[in-house]
Amino acid sequence: HFYTCISSMLGPMLQAHSDKPFLWKFAAQLEFEDMHSVENARQYLLRGLRFHPECRLLYLEAFKLELVYAQMKCKERLEKEEKLTLGAKEHEQPKCDQAMEVSGSSSQAVLPDGAGHEFMDQASCRSISISLELNATNTTRRMPTARPRFGSGAPRRAVRFSKTQLANGHVLEGKHAEVIYEAAVKRIHDVSFVISFLNTCKEFDFTENLQRKIVNDLLSTYPTDELTWDIMARRELEGLSYSDSAPTSGTVHNKKQDRKKKKKISREQIRLCTAVYQAGVKQINTEKMWSLYLDQVIDLNHDTTSLPVFKRKLLREAFQGAHSAGKMQEKYYRTWMEILYNAGKRKKLDAVLRSVTERLPKSVDMWQLRMKFHQQYDDEAAVIRVFHDAIMSLSSEESSTLVLWKKLILYYQTKENAKVESVFKEGMLQGPAVSLPLKIRYLEWVMLAKGTYLPCYFIEI
């Protein structure tokens, strides 16, 4: 009774708030998960798409609904078959009685190969397709006045999951989900949207054909998009490599089981993954493509329990490739600097930082990294040289040089306190964007370091 009352409130709620897609999703989830009515859930989502024809949330929810429903029906079918098999083994009867039992069971419980159910699946699939086509062409939107009704006065139980309504054909093959996917990608042209369907499919073991279709669509429609290469590489890492020839269901099922058993990623999976990225950066030599490549290799190196040497080698190659191509973002240089410093490759690190400051002369972060490198090796002459080069390169952006002045002052405070005052006085001769903050810091330093009477220093500055 509680769920019946809630269900009766959905129509008025959507009538008042039809402009909110998440409420259509909520209504469909309630019908499917609590009321066990897949047809009502479908209709709520299809009506929601009629009001919001480009809503990604509703398309993805309708897609997942069909996959979850198909999974339930697959499980139901397997349980039925197991029960029939066990019953046949435990109760051996004469051939004539056994034949009668088989004929009776085939007419009541199993029905997996019945033509009537196949027709029902095809009709339901056509109904979904027609509804989605109407959503795309019909611009008249009527407000829902009540909860959806199906059939001519049919009782509610007629649309519940029943034991005799075993899905077959289109349902078990995910054809309903495929119809929704095709309608969605025709309406919304975005590679990330297509990838979201592919990621949803990975949760279900029976979607290998649908995944292959989506992968083919990605490769044919978005062959030069960075995200296409990224998802293909990640699938190699997950063991989801599909060849052009369609594998048998048993082969795919065995691959799924093998992936579940393997907790650690194999060397071959990593090699195939990086091979896809390397092919991608050759074809799409962009900063985004290199960033996706670096993110994946850095993520692999977080796990040092397996193949640490192999992973570090791949990381070094990726960093060198991105740097040589001039497509590496600044944030990755910090990670690379730490790796080279820990490996004791001082000359290599010096050369990399010099080249990146030449390529990005206006990057304050890169100048800071270069100064930090020489400070770590306590090379005072190099620190001063890099500091003056940075000030000259950033002369048009005086305010951005303040952080370099502070860094130099801090360096001398920890190394040679006698030179701190001279650096302060030199900085206070710069423009107001640098001199004013340094004057305040200078007074603080004088009070703490010398304990001198401050009014005379006020007059000085």
Buried (B, 14 or more C-beta within 10 A) or exposed (E): EEEEEBBEEBBEBBEEEBEBBEBBBBBBBBBBEEBBBBBBBBBBBBBBBBBBBEBBBBBBBBBBBBBBBBBBBBEBBEEBEEEBEEEBEEEEEEEEEEEEBEEEBBEEBBBBEBEEBBEBBEEBBEBBBEBBEEBEEEEEEEEBEEBBEEEEEEEEEEBBBEEEBBBBBBBBBBBBBBBBBBBBBEBBEEBEBBBBBBBBBEEBBBBBBBBBBBBEBBEEEBEEBBBBBBBBBBBBBEBBBBEEEEBEEEEBBEBBEEEEEEEEBEEEBBEBBBEBBBEBBEEBEBBBBBBBBBEBBBEBBEEEEBBEEEBBEBBBEBBBBBBEBEBBEEEBBBBBBEBBBEEEBBEBBBEBBBEBBEEBBEBBEBBBBBBBBBBEEEBBEBBBEBBEBBBEBBEEEBEBBBEBBBBBBEBBBEBEEEBBBEBBEEBBEBEEEBBEBBBEBBBEBBEEEEEEEEEEBEEEB
